[in-house]
Amino acid sequence: MMFRFHRRLVFWNLIILLLVVLISGFNFPFSIFAVAVGFLLTMLVSYALKLRVAAPLSELFNAIQKVGDGDLQQRVPVKGDPEVAELVRATNTMFRNLGGTEKQLLESQRKVNSFVDAMTEGVMLLDAGGRITLANRAFSRMIGSGRELSGKTMLDIFRNPELESTIRSVLSGGTPRVIEIIPATGRFVEAHIAGVPNPSGGVEAAVVVFHDLTEIRKTERMRRDFVANVSHEFKTPLTAIRGYTETLLGGALQDPKIATEFLHIVERNSRHLESLVSDLLTLARLEAELPASFDTVNVKGLVDEQLAQRQSVIAERNLRVTNDCPDIELYADRSRLGTALSNLIDNAVYYNRPSGEIRVTGAQENGSFLLSIADTGEGIPSSDLQRIFERFYRVDKARSRDRGGTGLGLSIVKHAVESQGGSITVSSKLGAGSQFDIRLPIRKGD
């Protein structure tokens, strides 16, 4: 561009010189001198214009090209003709403003990306063609994939034609939709799909928000199972009580032997109902997540108390019991630890073999206290070990109910221990007995 500017300047100066020669009447010496002087002056003026105008404009032009390529740090030295210098100064100001605007946009984009990535819900943005332009970390975790998702379609990820057709419908201007899908991870996910309008009123993109409903569905299933189990547990003794009562009222009351036997059955089922209600209330209190009440507890003394309460049953079954807990004090919730020990010792007593053995041990390990209750009873099948802490789960339903068990004992133990920050595990072998290990953190009192 500068070369063309100089060429035109020289061209018009030469035209002017030729006109001067023509006017002067072709006076040869004068004409040669005039042309030479004019050419020299032209070159001098051209050089001066180059320094004052062309060079700054050339630098400005190069800087504008680099800014157009994305380099907003370009600055042009302010020099040359005042008008050119003012143009350069204004351009530099524009460059600075563009750089500031870019920083603001990048910062805004960073904040938006951080906000989207921090969301617990999966978020995805799709372009007008239905291809992914943005997906946050929660969505990647939801589908169990760490691969790059940009440019892919929903069919590439979910293989769900219904989801794909719903997104196409929204992109075509349809109303927002909500559908449930199950990714390859097996989780339950609810997808909320809405269009992103453009200034003309059309839809230029779609945003999809995924809500993980797995825990909600699990809770709903547990609630249904709980209601069904409670209803079943109550129905059995209530049916027995009603049946024997009706029989007594129907005339069996007149036979003292039968009446006494039936009343004992009614009493036994009433006690079972009472135990069931008591365990349900205990479990409800533990699940209410009320804070534990910590105090110093002598573990050996607490175990001795629980064993003393069952001394008659232990003697009746001829069980050998040893308490090898150290005589130390643990900072724990005495009531909850006592509840856990009560249920575990009951199981060790009632599910042990006659003339069997119960051994309670305790030791400090790696900043925690390990309390173990082992028996030489029937043992638990390995297939049941993962489920024995579930509410109403019984390994042997008939024998457990005959012995007065409610199916809630181990669930109560688990909640009583975990509410204090502890944990419980079990190991067992059929025919050789079971061992329950309670691990509690060692805390210091106030």
N, C-alpha and C positions, 0 to 999 in steps of 0.2 A: 504494500500500500504506500509506504514512504518513497519507494523507488518511482512509482507512478507520479507521486506528488512532485518530486524533483524533476522528472522528465518533462512534465507539463510546464513547470516553472521555466526551465531552460528553453523549451520550445517557444513559449510566448515571448520570452526576452529576445530570442533570435528574430522572431517576426518583427518585433519593434525595431531592432537594429536595421533590418532590411528596409523597413519603411523610412528610417532616418536616412539610409544611403540613397534611397530613391528620391527623397525630398532634396537631398544635398546635390543632386545632379551628377552622380557618379564621379565626384572628384576623387580620383584613385588614391592618392596618398592620404587624404583626409578620411576616405571611406575605410581604408585598411586600418588606419589608426582608431577610427570610431568603433569598428567591429571588434578589434582586439581589446580596446578599453571596455566595451560593452560586455564582451565575453568574460573578461576578468572580473568585472563588477558582478556579472551574473553568478559566477562561481563563488565569489565571496559572499554574496547575499544568500546563495543556496546553502553554503556551509554554515552561515550564521543562523539561517532558518532551521537547519538540521539540529544545531546545538540548542536552539531555543524552543523549537516546536516538534520537529520530527522525532528526535531521540526520546524525549519524554513520552510522546504519543506511542512510539514503538514499545517502550517499556510498559506503558499502560495497557497496550493491546496484549502483550505477552502475559501480563499478570491476570487480565480478564480471562484469557484462555485457560490458565492454570486454575483459577477460581471455578470456572465452568467444569473442570475435571474433578473438583472436590477439595482443592487445597485452599481453605479459607484463611490461611495464615499469611497470604501474600500481601505485601505492602510496596508501594511505588514511591521512590524518593521525590519529594516536592521540589521541582526546579523548572527552569525555563521561563517562557513568556508568562506574564501574570494570569492571563486567561487560561492557559494550559495548566499552570500551577494550581489554579483554583479548581479546575476539572480534576486534576490528580488528587487534590486534597479531599474533594467531595467523594471521589471513588474510594479512597482509603477509608473514609468514614463509613461508606456503604459496606466495605469489606468487614470492618470491625462490627458493624451492626449484624451482618450476616453470621459472623463467627459467634457473637453473643446469642443470636437466635438459635443457631445450631446447638450450642451448649445447653440452652434452655430446653430445646426439643429432646436432646439426648438424656438430660436429667429427668424430664417428664416421662420419657419412654422407660428409663431405668426404674423409676418409681412405680409405673404401671406394671412392668414386668415383675418387680419384687412383690407388689400387691397380689398379682394374679398367682405367682408361684407360692405365696404364703397361704393362699386359700386352701381349706380342707376339701372343698368340692373340686372335682375335675372341671376344667374350663377349656373350651376349644372354639376357635374362630375359623370359619370356612369362607372361602371366596365365592364369587357368583357361580363358579364352575363346580362347587362342592368339594374343593380340595383344601386341605388343612393349611392354614397360614400361621396358627399359633396354638400351642397346647402346653399346659402347665405341668409341674412335676406330679401333682396329685392325680392327674389323669393317667400319666405314665405308670404310677404305682397301681392305679386301679385296674389297668389292663395287663400289668405285670410285664412291661416292656421298657427297655431303656434305649431303643433305637430311635433314629431321627424320623419324625412323623410328618414334617413339612412336605407338602405336595401330594400326600396320599389321600385317598378317599375313605369314606366310612366302610365300604365293602372290603377294602384292603385290610382293615383292622378287625371289624366285628363279624363279617360275613353274614350280615343281618339285612335282608332285603327290605323289611318293614322300616327299619331305621333310615336306610338310604332313600326310600320313596318318601318318607315323612320330611326329610331334609329338602328333597327336591321340591316338595309341595310348598314348604315355607319359603324357599328361594324364589318360587314362582309367584309369591305374593300371598300365600295362604296364611291363616291365623296361626299363632303360636300353638305348639303341640307338646304333649307329655306322654312318653311311652316308657315301658320297663323293658330292660334287656339283661342278659346274663353273659358277661364276657367269658373268655377262656379261663379266667381265674376262678370261676364258679361263684362270684359274688352277685348279689342282687343290686342292680343299678337303675335309677330313675333318671331319664334324660329329658331335660327341659329345652326345647328348641324354639328360638325366636329369630325373626328377621331383623337385619340392620338396615334402616331406610337410607336412601340417598336424597339429596336436595330436591330431585324431581318427583319424589314420592314413591319410586320403585324400591326394590330390595337389592342391595349391592353385596350383601354378605349375610351370614347366619352365625349366631352364637349358640353354643350348646353347653349347658351346665349339667354335670353329672353328679347326682346325689347317691352316696353309697347307703343302701338300705339293709345291708347284710345284718348288722347288729339289731336293727328294728325287727326284721323278720325273725331273727333268732329269739329275740325277747318275746315276740308274739307266739312263736311255737312253744317256748318254755311256759308261757302263761296258759296256753291251751292244754299242754301236757299236765301242768300243775293242777288246773281245775279238774281235769279228767281223773288224775291220780287221787286228789283229795276226795272227789265224789266217790270213787271206788273204795277208798280206804274207810270212808264213813258208812258207805252202804252195807258193807259186809257185817260189821257188828250191829248196826241198826236193824238189819234184816233178821239177824239172830235174836236180838232182844225182842223185836215185835213178834216173831214167830213163837218163841217160847212163852211170852206173856199171853198171847192169844190162846195158846194151848192150856196154860194155867187157868185162864178165865173160862175156858170151855169145859172145865171139870177136873183137870189134872191136879188142881189145887187140893182136892179132897184126898188125894193119895200122898201121904207125908213123904214117902221115899222119893217118888217122882217129883214132887213139888220142891223138895230140898235140892235134888240134882239140877232141876231146871233153874232154880233161883241162883245156884252157884254159877251156872252158865251165863245167866243174865248179868250177875255181878262181874264175872270175868270180862265180858264184852264191854260193860260200862267202864271198867278200869282201863281197858284198851282205848276206848274213846277219850277218856280223861288224859291218858298218856299222849294220845295223838294231838289233842288240843294244846296240851302243855308244850309239846315239841314244836308245834306250829307257831305258838306265841314266842317261844325262845328264838326260833329261826327268824321270825319277823323282826324281833328286836335287834338281832345281829345284822340283818340285811338293811336295817334302817340307817346304818353307817353312823351310829352315835359314837362319839370319841371314846376310846378306851380310857379307863381310870387306872393309871399306873401307881403301883405301890411296891414296897419290898415284900417279896414272897419267898419263904423257905420252901424250896421245891421238895426236898425230902419229907418235910412235915406235911405238905399238902398231899403227897402221894400216900403217906401213912394214914391220913384222915380218910381218903377215898377207899383204901383197902379195909380199914376198920369198919366202915359202913356195910361192907359185904362179907364180913367175917363168917357169918352163919352159912351163907351160900358156899363160900370157899371151903369151909370145913365139911359141908354136906357133900361136895364133889371131890373132896380129898385132894385139893390142889396145893402144890408147893409154890409159895410166893416169896420172891426175894426183891428187896428194894435197895439197889446199889447206887442210888443217887447220892452225890456228894452233899454234905451238910453246908450248903452255901445259900445265899439270898440272891434272888433274881428280881430285877425291877420289871414287873409285868402287871397285867390286869388279873388279880386273883380270881375274880368271879368267872371270867371267861376261860382262864387256864383250868380252873376247877371243873367247869362244864365239859371241856375237851377231855380231861383225864377221866371224868365220870363215865362218859360214853365209851371211851377206849377200853377202860378196865371192865366195864360191863360186857363188852364184846369178848374180851379175853377170858372172862369167867364163863359166860353162857355158851360160847362156841368152842370151848376147850374140850378135850377128851377127859373122861374121868381119870383121876390121879395124874393129871397133867401138870404143867408148870407154867407160871407167869413170872417174867423177869422184867423189872423196871430199872433202867440205867440212865445215867446222865453224865455229860462231860462238856467241857469248854473246848470249842474248835473254831479257829480262824475268826475270832471276834464274835462268835455266836454260841448259844447253849443248845446242845443236842440232847433231847429227851426221848428215849426209846421205850416202847411197851411191846414186848414179845411174848407169844404164847405157843403152845404145842398143840394147837387145835386142828381143825379140819383143813385149813388153808383156803386160798381163793384161786380159782382158775385164772390163768394169765389173760384170757379173753375178757375177764370182768374187771381187771385191775384199773383200767382207764375210766371206769364208770361208777365205781363204788361210792364216790363222793357226791353223786347226783342225788337229788331229792327223790325219795321213794324207790330208789333202786335197791333191789335185793338180789343176792347171789342165789339163795335158796328161798324162794318166796314162801313156800308152805311152812318150812321149819322156822323161818324168821317170825312169821305171824303167830305160830303156835307158842313161841317163846316170848310173845308180847312185844316184839319189835315193831316200830312204826315205819321204818325205812328212812327216817330223817336223822338218825344219830350221827352218821359220818358227815353228812352235809352240815350239821350243826358244828361238829369238830372243825371242819375246814374253815367255816366263817369265824369261829371263835379264835382260831390261830391266826388267820390272815388279817383279821381286824387289829391285831397287835403288831403287824409288820412281819409276822413269821410265815412259815410254810410247813406243809406236812406231806410226807411221801410214804409209800407202802411197798413192802416186798413180801412175797409169799410163795409157798410151794405146797401143792396139794398133798395132804396127809402129813405134812411136817410143821404146819403152823404159819403164822404171819407176824410181821414186825412193822409197827407204825413209828415213824421218826418225826418228831416235832422239832423244828429248828427256830429258835427265837433270838432276835438280836440282843446283845448285852448292852443295856442302857445304864446310865448313872442316874441316881435319884437327885431330886432338887436339893 
